[in-house]
Amino acid sequence: MAERLHRSSEVPNFANSRDPEHLLPQHNKTALEERASQVGSAVGKVVVMLRRTQDRLKDVANTGGDAATRINDLADAARAKAQDAANRISDLADAAKTRTQELGEAAASRVDELRQAAADKASELGSQVRTGYYRARIRANAVVRDYPLHVVLAVGAAGFLLGVGLRIWRANREY
C-alpha cells in the first residue's frame, strides 16, 4: 500500500475540506480539462473499488479453508443422514415384506379353514337332503299302499286343477 504522508503544519489537510475545488485557481475549464477531470475521477473510483475487492478476496482466501471445511462437514453429515435414511427405508421394506408374508400365510390358512368348513357343511347338507328324500319316498310308498283310492282321486284332482289353471293362463295370454 501507499505510505502515509508525514503531517506537519506545512502540508495542508485536504481530506477535511468540503470543497477541494476552491483551492484550485479559478479559471474556465476547457472541454478537454473537463473530460480529463471526469476520467481521473472514474479511474480513482475504480482504484478504490479494486483495493476494496482485493481486501475482500484476501479475507475470503483466509476464511476459504474454513468454508471448505464447513462444506465438507455438511456434505459428510448429509451423506450420513442419507445413509441413515436408506437404512431405515431398507428396514421398513424388510419389515413390510415380512409382515406381508405373515398376512399372506394367515390368509391362506384361513381360506383353507373356510374351504374345509364349506366342504363339511355341503357334505352335511347333502346327507340331510338324501335322508329327507329317502324318508319322503318311503312315506309316499306307505301312503300309496295304505290309501290307494285316495291317492288316485288326489292325483286326478291335482291334474284337473292344473289343466284348468293352464287353460285360464293361455286364455289370458292370447288377448
Biotite code that builds the C-alpha atoms (Angstrom):
import biotite.structure as struc

atoms = struc.array([
    struc.Atom([0.000, 0.000, 0.000], chain_id="A", res_id=1, res_name="MET", atom_name="CA", element="C"),
    struc.Atom([0.988, 3.590, -0.326], chain_id="A", res_id=2, res_name="ALA", atom_name="CA", element="C"),
    struc.Atom([2.860, 5.137, 2.561], chain_id="A", res_id=3, res_name="GLU", atom_name="CA", element="C"),
    struc.Atom([1.123, 7.765, 4.602], chain_id="A", res_id=4, res_name="ARG", atom_name="CA", element="C"),
    struc.Atom([2.349, 11.286, 4.322], chain_id="A", res_id=5, res_name="LEU", atom_name="CA", element="C"),
    struc.Atom([4.048, 12.909, 7.241], chain_id="A", res_id=6, res_name="HIS", atom_name="CA", element="C"),
    struc.Atom([1.793, 15.503, 8.742], chain_id="A", res_id=7, res_name="ARG", atom_name="CA", element="C"),
    struc.Atom([3.076, 18.869, 9.582], chain_id="A", res_id=8, res_name="SER", atom_name="CA", element="C"),
    struc.Atom([1.779, 22.376, 9.539], chain_id="A", res_id=9, res_name="SER", atom_name="CA", element="C"),
    struc.Atom([3.419, 22.921, 6.184], chain_id="A", res_id=10, res_name="GLU", atom_name="CA", element="C"),
    struc.Atom([1.310, 20.183, 4.482], chain_id="A", res_id=11, res_name="VAL", atom_name="CA", element="C"),
    struc.Atom([-2.314, 21.230, 4.069], chain_id="A", res_id=12, res_name="PRO", atom_name="CA", element="C"),
    struc.Atom([-5.037, 18.723, 5.023], chain_id="A", res_id=13, res_name="ASN", atom_name="CA", element="C"),
    struc.Atom([-7.405, 18.443, 2.048], chain_id="A", res_id=14, res_name="PHE", atom_name="CA", element="C"),
    struc.Atom([-9.338, 15.471, 3.421], chain_id="A", res_id=15, res_name="ALA", atom_name="CA", element="C"),
    struc.Atom([-11.401, 17.569, 5.808], chain_id="A", res_id=16, res_name="ASN", atom_name="CA", element="C"),
    struc.Atom([-12.260, 20.347, 3.370], chain_id="A", res_id=17, res_name="SER", atom_name="CA", element="C"),
    struc.Atom([-15.726, 20.188, 1.944], chain_id="A", res_id=18, res_name="ARG", atom_name="CA", element="C"),
    struc.Atom([-14.988, 21.702, -1.402], chain_id="A", res_id=19, res_name="ASP", atom_name="CA", element="C"),
    struc.Atom([-11.475, 20.985, -2.686], chain_id="A", res_id=20, res_name="PRO", atom_name="CA", element="C"),
    struc.Atom([-12.279, 22.901, -5.870], chain_id="A", res_id=21, res_name="GLU", atom_name="CA", element="C"),
    struc.Atom([-11.884, 26.231, -4.079], chain_id="A", res_id=22, res_name="HIS", atom_name="CA", element="C"),
    struc.Atom([-8.184, 25.524, -3.547], chain_id="A", res_id=23, res_name="LEU", atom_name="CA", element="C"),
    struc.Atom([-7.525, 25.389, -7.280], chain_id="A", res_id=24, res_name="LEU", atom_name="CA", element="C"),
    struc.Atom([-7.103, 28.601, -9.196], chain_id="A", res_id=25, res_name="PRO", atom_name="CA", element="C"),
    struc.Atom([-10.348, 29.779, -10.711], chain_id="A", res_id=26, res_name="GLN", atom_name="CA", element="C"),
    struc.Atom([-10.484, 29.782, -14.466], chain_id="A", res_id=27, res_name="HIS", atom_name="CA", element="C"),
    struc.Atom([-12.773, 28.435, -17.127], chain_id="A", res_id=28, res_name="ASN", atom_name="CA", element="C"),
    struc.Atom([-12.151, 24.798, -17.827], chain_id="A", res_id=29, res_name="LYS", atom_name="CA", element="C"),
    struc.Atom([-11.927, 23.653, -21.369], chain_id="A", res_id=30, res_name="THR", atom_name="CA", element="C"),
    struc.Atom([-13.772, 20.605, -22.619], chain_id="A", res_id=31, res_name="ALA", atom_name="CA", element="C"),
    struc.Atom([-10.524, 18.681, -22.541], chain_id="A", res_id=32, res_name="LEU", atom_name="CA", element="C"),
    struc.Atom([-9.867, 19.605, -18.934], chain_id="A", res_id=33, res_name="GLU", atom_name="CA", element="C"),
    struc.Atom([-13.446, 18.739, -18.007], chain_id="A", res_id=34, res_name="GLU", atom_name="CA", element="C"),
    struc.Atom([-13.163, 15.353, -19.702], chain_id="A", res_id=35, res_name="ARG", atom_name="CA", element="C"),
    struc.Atom([-9.775, 14.710, -18.050], chain_id="A", res_id=36, res_name="ALA", atom_name="CA", element="C"),
    struc.Atom([-11.308, 15.544, -14.670], chain_id="A", res_id=37, res_name="SER", atom_name="CA", element="C"),
    struc.Atom([-14.098, 13.043, -15.276], chain_id="A", res_id=38, res_name="GLN", atom_name="CA", element="C"),
    struc.Atom([-11.684, 10.338, -16.430], chain_id="A", res_id=39, res_name="VAL", atom_name="CA", element="C"),
    struc.Atom([-9.442, 10.939, -13.413], chain_id="A", res_id=40, res_name="GLY", atom_name="CA", element="C"),
    struc.Atom([-12.404, 10.730, -11.070], chain_id="A", res_id=41, res_name="SER", atom_name="CA", element="C"),
    struc.Atom([-13.594, 7.474, -12.680], chain_id="A", res_id=42, res_name="ALA", atom_name="CA", element="C"),
    struc.Atom([-10.087, 5.957, -12.542], chain_id="A", res_id=43, res_name="VAL", atom_name="CA", element="C"),
    struc.Atom([-9.814, 6.949, -8.876], chain_id="A", res_id=44, res_name="GLY", atom_name="CA", element="C"),
    struc.Atom([-13.117, 5.274, -8.103], chain_id="A", res_id=45, res_name="LYS", atom_name="CA", element="C"),
    struc.Atom([-12.030, 2.115, -9.951], chain_id="A", res_id=46, res_name="VAL", atom_name="CA", element="C"),
    struc.Atom([-8.758, 2.034, -7.996], chain_id="A", res_id=47, res_name="VAL", atom_name="CA", element="C"),
    struc.Atom([-10.643, 2.343, -4.698], chain_id="A", res_id=48, res_name="VAL", atom_name="CA", element="C"),
    struc.Atom([-13.026, -0.430, -5.736], chain_id="A", res_id=49, res_name="MET", atom_name="CA", element="C"),
    struc.Atom([-10.127, -2.682, -6.777], chain_id="A", res_id=50, res_name="LEU", atom_name="CA", element="C"),
    struc.Atom([-8.383, -2.161, -3.428], chain_id="A", res_id=51, res_name="ARG", atom_name="CA", element="C"),
    struc.Atom([-11.566, -2.975, -1.526], chain_id="A", res_id=52, res_name="ARG", atom_name="CA", element="C"),
    struc.Atom([-12.110, -6.046, -3.704], chain_id="A", res_id=53, res_name="THR", atom_name="CA", element="C"),
    struc.Atom([-8.504, -7.111, -3.106], chain_id="A", res_id=54, res_name="GLN", atom_name="CA", element="C"),
    struc.Atom([-9.039, -6.829, 0.648], chain_id="A", res_id=55, res_name="ASP", atom_name="CA", element="C"),
    struc.Atom([-12.251, -8.827, 0.425], chain_id="A", res_id=56, res_name="ARG", atom_name="CA", element="C"),
    struc.Atom([-10.559, -11.523, -1.648], chain_id="A", res_id=57, res_name="LEU", atom_name="CA", element="C"),
    struc.Atom([-7.825, -11.774, 0.963], chain_id="A", res_id=58, res_name="LYS", atom_name="CA", element="C"),
    struc.Atom([-10.485, -12.170, 3.643], chain_id="A", res_id=59, res_name="ASP", atom_name="CA", element="C"),
    struc.Atom([-12.276, -14.813, 1.606], chain_id="A", res_id=60, res_name="VAL", atom_name="CA", element="C"),
    struc.Atom([-8.996, -16.625, 0.933], chain_id="A", res_id=61, res_name="ALA", atom_name="CA", element="C"),
    struc.Atom([-8.251, -16.632, 4.655], chain_id="A", res_id=62, res_name="ASN", atom_name="CA", element="C"),
    struc.Atom([-11.721, -17.908, 5.523], chain_id="A", res_id=63, res_name="THR", atom_name="CA", element="C"),
    struc.Atom([-11.963, -20.081, 2.410], chain_id="A", res_id=64, res_name="GLY", atom_name="CA", element="C"),
    struc.Atom([-10.346, -23.005, 4.188], chain_id="A", res_id=65, res_name="GLY", atom_name="CA", element="C"),
    struc.Atom([-12.909, -22.680, 6.954], chain_id="A", res_id=66, res_name="ASP", atom_name="CA", element="C"),
    struc.Atom([-15.722, -22.577, 4.408], chain_id="A", res_id=67, res_name="ALA", atom_name="CA", element="C"),
    struc.Atom([-14.359, -25.617, 2.590], chain_id="A", res_id=68, res_name="ALA", atom_name="CA", element="C"),
    struc.Atom([-14.104, -27.455, 5.887], chain_id="A", res_id=69, res_name="THR", atom_name="CA", element="C"),
    struc.Atom([-17.646, -26.465, 6.779], chain_id="A", res_id=70, res_name="ARG", atom_name="CA", element="C"),
    struc.Atom([-18.892, -27.528, 3.343], chain_id="A", res_id=71, res_name="ILE", atom_name="CA", element="C"),
    struc.Atom([-17.109, -30.871, 3.677], chain_id="A", res_id=72, res_name="ASN", atom_name="CA", element="C"),
    struc.Atom([-18.554, -31.325, 7.167], chain_id="A", res_id=73, res_name="ASP", atom_name="CA", element="C"),
    struc.Atom([-22.034, -30.516, 5.880], chain_id="A", res_id=74, res_name="LEU", atom_name="CA", element="C"),
    struc.Atom([-21.563, -32.903, 2.955], chain_id="A", res_id=75, res_name="ALA", atom_name="CA", element="C"),
    struc.Atom([-20.424, -35.654, 5.330], chain_id="A", res_id=76, res_name="ASP", atom_name="CA", element="C"),
    struc.Atom([-23.397, -35.005, 7.589], chain_id="A", res_id=77, res_name="ALA", atom_name="CA", element="C"),
    struc.Atom([-25.733, -35.086, 4.579], chain_id="A", res_id=78, res_name="ALA", atom_name="CA", element="C"),
    struc.Atom([-24.188, -38.374, 3.410], chain_id="A", res_id=79, res_name="ARG", atom_name="CA", element="C"),
    struc.Atom([-24.591, -39.826, 6.905], chain_id="A", res_id=80, res_name="ALA", atom_name="CA", element="C"),
    struc.Atom([-28.219, -38.726, 7.071], chain_id="A", res_id=81, res_name="LYS", atom_name="CA", element="C"),
    struc.Atom([-28.874, -40.134, 3.590], chain_id="A", res_id=82, res_name="ALA", atom_name="CA", element="C"),
    struc.Atom([-27.281, -43.444, 4.581], chain_id="A", res_id=83, res_name="GLN", atom_name="CA", element="C"),
    struc.Atom([-29.305, -43.488, 7.800], chain_id="A", res_id=84, res_name="ASP", atom_name="CA", element="C"),
    struc.Atom([-32.490, -42.785, 5.833], chain_id="A", res_id=85, res_name="ALA", atom_name="CA", element="C"),
    struc.Atom([-31.598, -45.522, 3.340], chain_id="A", res_id=86, res_name="ALA", atom_name="CA", element="C"),
    struc.Atom([-31.033, -47.957, 6.216], chain_id="A", res_id=87, res_name="ASN", atom_name="CA", element="C"),
    struc.Atom([-34.368, -47.017, 7.762], chain_id="A", res_id=88, res_name="ARG", atom_name="CA", element="C"),
    struc.Atom([-36.152, -47.443, 4.450], chain_id="A", res_id=89, res_name="ILE", atom_name="CA", element="C"),
    struc.Atom([-34.469, -50.813, 3.959], chain_id="A", res_id=90, res_name="SER", atom_name="CA", element="C"),
    struc.Atom([-35.512, -51.888, 7.464], chain_id="A", res_id=91, res_name="ASP", atom_name="CA", element="C"),
    struc.Atom([-39.080, -50.725, 6.829], chain_id="A", res_id=92, res_name="LEU", atom_name="CA", element="C"),
    struc.Atom([-39.153, -52.563, 3.499], chain_id="A", res_id=93, res_name="ALA", atom_name="CA", element="C"),
    struc.Atom([-37.912, -55.749, 5.174], chain_id="A", res_id=94, res_name="ASP", atom_name="CA", element="C"),
    struc.Atom([-40.483, -55.388, 7.948], chain_id="A", res_id=95, res_name="ALA", atom_name="CA", element="C"),
    struc.Atom([-43.245, -54.761, 5.394], chain_id="A", res_id=96, res_name="ALA", atom_name="CA", element="C"),
    struc.Atom([-42.137, -57.791, 3.373], chain_id="A", res_id=97, res_name="LYS", atom_name="CA", element="C"),
    struc.Atom([-42.111, -59.984, 6.472], chain_id="A", res_id=98, res_name="THR", atom_name="CA", element="C"),
    struc.Atom([-45.499, -58.686, 7.587], chain_id="A", res_id=99, res_name="ARG", atom_name="CA", element="C"),
    struc.Atom([-46.913, -59.231, 4.103], chain_id="A", res_id=100, res_name="THR", atom_name="CA", element="C"),
    struc.Atom([-45.677, -62.820, 4.101], chain_id="A", res_id=101, res_name="GLN", atom_name="CA", element="C"),
    struc.Atom([-47.185, -63.407, 7.558], chain_id="A", res_id=102, res_name="GLU", atom_name="CA", element="C"),
    struc.Atom([-50.512, -61.924, 6.474], chain_id="A", res_id=103, res_name="LEU", atom_name="CA", element="C"),
    struc.Atom([-50.446, -63.973, 3.256], chain_id="A", res_id=104, res_name="GLY", atom_name="CA", element="C"),
    struc.Atom([-49.809, -67.173, 5.185], chain_id="A", res_id=105, res_name="GLU", atom_name="CA", element="C"),
    struc.Atom([-52.539, -66.309, 7.690], chain_id="A", res_id=106, res_name="ALA", atom_name="CA", element="C"),
    struc.Atom([-54.973, -65.549, 4.853], chain_id="A", res_id=107, res_name="ALA", atom_name="CA", element="C"),
    struc.Atom([-54.074, -68.810, 3.098], chain_id="A", res_id=108, res_name="ALA", atom_name="CA", element="C"),
    struc.Atom([-54.633, -70.828, 6.277], chain_id="A", res_id=109, res_name="SER", atom_name="CA", element="C"),
    struc.Atom([-57.932, -69.006, 6.889], chain_id="A", res_id=110, res_name="ARG", atom_name="CA", element="C"),
    struc.Atom([-59.027, -69.727, 3.303], chain_id="A", res_id=111, res_name="VAL", atom_name="CA", element="C"),
    struc.Atom([-58.161, -73.408, 3.811], chain_id="A", res_id=112, res_name="ASP", atom_name="CA", element="C"),
    struc.Atom([-60.173, -73.457, 7.040], chain_id="A", res_id=113, res_name="GLU", atom_name="CA", element="C"),
    struc.Atom([-63.158, -71.798, 5.360], chain_id="A", res_id=114, res_name="LEU", atom_name="CA", element="C"),
    struc.Atom([-62.924, -74.142, 2.355], chain_id="A", res_id=115, res_name="ARG", atom_name="CA", element="C"),
    struc.Atom([-62.840, -77.148, 4.656], chain_id="A", res_id=116, res_name="GLN", atom_name="CA", element="C"),
    struc.Atom([-65.773, -75.781, 6.695], chain_id="A", res_id=117, res_name="ALA", atom_name="CA", element="C"),
    struc.Atom([-67.765, -75.155, 3.483], chain_id="A", res_id=118, res_name="ALA", atom_name="CA", element="C"),
    struc.Atom([-66.987, -78.663, 2.229], chain_id="A", res_id=119, res_name="ALA", atom_name="CA", element="C"),
    struc.Atom([-68.067, -80.146, 5.577], chain_id="A", res_id=120, res_name="ASP", atom_name="CA", element="C"),
    struc.Atom([-71.276, -78.094, 5.569], chain_id="A", res_id=121, res_name="LYS", atom_name="CA", element="C"),
    struc.Atom([-72.030, -79.062, 1.951], chain_id="A", res_id=122, res_name="ALA", atom_name="CA", element="C"),
    struc.Atom([-71.456, -82.720, 2.785], chain_id="A", res_id=123, res_name="SER", atom_name="CA", element="C"),
    struc.Atom([-73.728, -82.422, 5.822], chain_id="A", res_id=124, res_name="GLU", atom_name="CA", element="C"),
    struc.Atom([-76.477, -80.680, 3.828], chain_id="A", res_id=125, res_name="LEU", atom_name="CA", element="C"),
    struc.Atom([-76.175, -83.275, 1.041], chain_id="A", res_id=126, res_name="GLY", atom_name="CA", element="C"),
    struc.Atom([-76.548, -86.034, 3.616], chain_id="A", res_id=127, res_name="SER", atom_name="CA", element="C"),
    struc.Atom([-79.618, -84.303, 5.084], chain_id="A", res_id=128, res_name="GLN", atom_name="CA", element="C"),
    struc.Atom([-81.171, -83.919, 1.601], chain_id="A", res_id=129, res_name="VAL", atom_name="CA", element="C"),
    struc.Atom([-80.568, -87.587, 0.789], chain_id="A", res_id=130, res_name="ARG", atom_name="CA", element="C"),
    struc.Atom([-82.020, -88.614, 4.142], chain_id="A", res_id=131, res_name="THR", atom_name="CA", element="C"),
    struc.Atom([-85.052, -86.343, 3.645], chain_id="A", res_id=132, res_name="GLY", atom_name="CA", element="C"),
    struc.Atom([-85.619, -87.650, 0.105], chain_id="A", res_id=133, res_name="TYR", atom_name="CA", element="C"),
    struc.Atom([-85.356, -91.245, 1.285], chain_id="A", res_id=134, res_name="TYR", atom_name="CA", element="C"),
    struc.Atom([-87.857, -90.626, 4.090], chain_id="A", res_id=135, res_name="ARG", atom_name="CA", element="C"),
    struc.Atom([-90.271, -88.816, 1.756], chain_id="A", res_id=136, res_name="ALA", atom_name="CA", element="C"),
    struc.Atom([-90.114, -91.704, -0.735], chain_id="A", res_id=137, res_name="ARG", atom_name="CA", element="C"),
    struc.Atom([-90.731, -94.275, 1.993], chain_id="A", res_id=138, res_name="ILE", atom_name="CA", element="C"),
    struc.Atom([-93.650, -92.205, 3.363], chain_id="A", res_id=139, res_name="ARG", atom_name="CA", element="C"),
    struc.Atom([-95.120, -91.788, -0.150], chain_id="A", res_id=140, res_name="ALA", atom_name="CA", element="C"),
    struc.Atom([-94.906, -95.545, -0.750], chain_id="A", res_id=141, res_name="ASN", atom_name="CA", element="C"),
    struc.Atom([-96.601, -96.161, 2.595], chain_id="A", res_id=142, res_name="ALA", atom_name="CA", element="C"),
    struc.Atom([-99.423, -93.702, 1.773], chain_id="A", res_id=143, res_name="VAL", atom_name="CA", element="C"),
    struc.Atom([-99.937, -95.255, -1.666], chain_id="A", res_id=144, res_name="VAL", atom_name="CA", element="C"),
    struc.Atom([-100.076, -98.709, -0.098], chain_id="A", res_id=145, res_name="ARG", atom_name="CA", element="C"),
    struc.Atom([-102.429, -97.684, 2.756], chain_id="A", res_id=146, res_name="ASP", atom_name="CA", element="C"),
    struc.Atom([-104.742, -95.308, 0.792], chain_id="A", res_id=147, res_name="TYR", atom_name="CA", element="C"),
    struc.Atom([-104.647, -96.230, -2.895], chain_id="A", res_id=148, res_name="PRO", atom_name="CA", element="C"),
    struc.Atom([-108.092, -94.829, -3.777], chain_id="A", res_id=149, res_name="LEU", atom_name="CA", element="C"),
    struc.Atom([-107.442, -91.532, -2.026], chain_id="A", res_id=150, res_name="HIS", atom_name="CA", element="C"),
    struc.Atom([-104.126, -91.120, -3.858], chain_id="A", res_id=151, res_name="VAL", atom_name="CA", element="C"),
    struc.Atom([-105.756, -91.741, -7.274], chain_id="A", res_id=152, res_name="VAL", atom_name="CA", element="C"),
    struc.Atom([-108.505, -89.181, -6.517], chain_id="A", res_id=153, res_name="LEU", atom_name="CA", element="C"),
    struc.Atom([-105.960, -86.637, -5.223], chain_id="A", res_id=154, res_name="ALA", atom_name="CA", element="C"),
    struc.Atom([-103.771, -87.058, -8.311], chain_id="A", res_id=155, res_name="VAL", atom_name="CA", element="C"),
    struc.Atom([-106.820, -86.739, -10.570], chain_id="A", res_id=156, res_name="GLY", atom_name="CA", element="C"),
    struc.Atom([-107.994, -83.596, -8.749], chain_id="A", res_id=157, res_name="ALA", atom_name="CA", element="C"),
    struc.Atom([-104.498, -82.112, -8.975], chain_id="A", res_id=158, res_name="ALA", atom_name="CA", element="C"),
    struc.Atom([-104.400, -82.887, -12.717], chain_id="A", res_id=159, res_name="GLY", atom_name="CA", element="C"),
    struc.Atom([-107.844, -81.329, -13.259], chain_id="A", res_id=160, res_name="PHE", atom_name="CA", element="C"),
    struc.Atom([-106.868, -78.161, -11.363], chain_id="A", res_id=161, res_name="LEU", atom_name="CA", element="C"),
    struc.Atom([-103.580, -77.950, -13.261], chain_id="A", res_id=162, res_name="LEU", atom_name="CA", element="C"),
    struc.Atom([-105.453, -78.248, -16.573], chain_id="A", res_id=163, res_name="GLY", atom_name="CA", element="C"),
    struc.Atom([-107.958, -75.519, -15.588], chain_id="A", res_id=164, res_name="VAL", atom_name="CA", element="C"),
    struc.Atom([-105.088, -73.231, -14.496], chain_id="A", res_id=165, res_name="GLY", atom_name="CA", element="C"),
    struc.Atom([-103.237, -73.738, -17.772], chain_id="A", res_id=166, res_name="LEU", atom_name="CA", element="C"),
    struc.Atom([-106.403, -73.089, -19.809], chain_id="A", res_id=167, res_name="ARG", atom_name="CA", element="C"),
    struc.Atom([-107.053, -69.815, -17.954], chain_id="A", res_id=168, res_name="ILE", atom_name="CA", element="C"),
    struc.Atom([-103.460, -68.748, -18.323], chain_id="A", res_id=169, res_name="TRP", atom_name="CA", element="C"),
    struc.Atom([-103.471, -69.431, -22.074], chain_id="A", res_id=170, res_name="ARG", atom_name="CA", element="C"),
    struc.Atom([-106.776, -67.625, -22.485], chain_id="A", res_id=171, res_name="ALA", atom_name="CA", element="C"),
    struc.Atom([-105.451, -64.504, -20.720], chain_id="A", res_id=172, res_name="ASN", atom_name="CA", element="C"),
    struc.Atom([-102.264, -64.601, -22.728], chain_id="A", res_id=173, res_name="ARG", atom_name="CA", element="C"),
    struc.Atom([-103.972, -64.529, -26.119], chain_id="A", res_id=174, res_name="GLU", atom_name="CA", element="C"),
    struc.Atom([-105.757, -61.263, -25.524], chain_id="A", res_id=175, res_name="TYR", atom_name="CA", element="C"),
])
